[in-house]
């Protein structure tokens, strides 16, 4: 069984923000696989389904970004997910807008959701699919970075971000069906 968790913040005011790209990637996977019937469990909205012959849990933690690790850890324990079957999808400031990067482990890069997961798990060894949102120009304070990630995606970036979300959905499915190496070879070059 695999757990694919997309990071974001609950609430309508955050739906179209840069920081909710992980949620949107989960929505895209749900659409691709025609999965419906969500339920609330372990502080997350979850859907269960299949990718190929693999059972999957698709989750959107409802704990707000900074506490994502609480929900993800509960889900991993409840469903007995192996660490190499945990896939986290998130936004990334250090990648160009729309760029995709898959990694088997790594640091948080300052991402509060990833920091929370690493802190709760005590390890950074879990698969992550990162979608680039770019970094704002200048040497900004943390408050300015927060404003940037919580701002709605500007019109001139929507098409690029939508393509990246589609690629992230395909990447998660490739990881599950063909393996991490195959997904990295295919998607890290985009």
HELIX and SHEET records of a PDB file:
HELIX    1   1 UNK A   12  UNK A   14  5                                   3    
HELIX    2   2 UNK A   18  UNK A   20  5                                   3    
HELIX    3   3 UNK A   21  UNK A   33  1                                  13    
HELIX    4   4 UNK A   65  UNK A   67  5                                   3    
HELIX    5   5 UNK A   68  UNK A   79  1                                  12    
HELIX    6   6 UNK A   83  UNK A   85  5                                   3    
HELIX    7   7 UNK A  112  UNK A  121  1                                  10    
HELIX    8   8 UNK A  142  UNK A  149  1                                   8    
HELIX    9   9 UNK A  155  UNK A  178  1                                  24    
HELIX   10  10 UNK A  180  UNK A  187  1                                   8    
SHEET    1   A 7 UNK A  39  UNK A  41  0                                        
SHEET    2   A 7 UNK A  44  UNK A  51 -1                                        
SHEET    3   A 7 UNK A  54  UNK A  61 -1                                        
SHEET    4   A 7 UNK A   2  UNK A   6  1                                        
SHEET    5   A 7 UNK A  86  UNK A  92  1                                        
SHEET    6   A 7 UNK A 127  UNK A 132  1                                        
SHEET    7   A 7 UNK A 100  UNK A 103 -1                                        
END                                                                             
